[in-house]
Amino acid sequence: MSQPTTDPAERALIARARAGDESAFAQLVTDHSARVYGALRRFGLDPQEADEVAQEVFLRAWRGLARFEERSRFSTWLYRIAFNEAQRRLARRSPSAVQPSPDREDPVVSLPEAPHLGPEAQTLDHEFEQVLERALQQLPMEWRAAVVLRDIEGLSTRQAAEIVGAGEAALKSRLHRGRMQLRLLLEPYLKPEGG
């Protein structure tokens, strides 16, 4: 068996949770809930759906904890569950329901703010986050998942491929296509004025 990549403190929490310690599992939920929720939003769920699905993700994780083999990070395993649950939820939607609301605002989905920027720059940064979110929603789910997992969540190609159930070459292809489509969608926003 390969060496687990989860840190020792987290491995101890996992061991306690497997033994039935609900407080240990509650700490795991606390440690990972914001990132799981953010990933669900970026996968295309609205705030209420993301909240419901996040609860389902952690319920599934609690029930399946004995099957977690620690060959990957605990967070990678959670992302895999979240990705599958998001796909199920999105598959039930009608095509017209997939378009995001342009005035929707959710700070959990936002990319990290740059506190060193002045108010004007922060406003532009926030505006770009909203433009990016809308652009991500226009990508096919496979491409969106690749971009979200690699470029936003910062996972390795191997981890992202494992989460979406694809080979690394397929993930790289999806990532390339997603990035190219994002570039086209964001081009009007990124063009310098007068250019």
Salt bridges, closest charged atoms under 4 A:
GLU10 OE2 - HIS32 NE2 2.67
ASP21 OD2 - ARG16 NE 3.02
GLU49 OE1 - ARG93 NH2 2.26
GLU52 OE1 - ARG89 NH1 3.08
GLU56 OE2 - ARG60 NE 3.15
GLU69 OE1 - ARG71 NH2 2.64
GLU70 OE2 - ARG18 NH1 3.15
GLU85 OE2 - ARG60 NE 2.74
GLU85 OE2 - ARG88 NH1 2.46
GLU105 OE2 - HIS126 NE2 3.63
ASP106 OD2 - ARG41 NH1 2.35
GLU129 OE1 - HIS126 ND1 3.74
GLU133 OE2 - ARG41 NH2 3.03
GLU133 OE2 - ARG104 NH2 2.54
GLU142 OE2 - ARG174 NH2 3.64
ASP151 OD1 - ARG179 NH2 2.63
GLU153 OE1 - ARG35 NH2 2.95
GLU153 OE2 - ARG42 NH1 2.83
GLU162 OE1 - ARG158 NH1 3.66
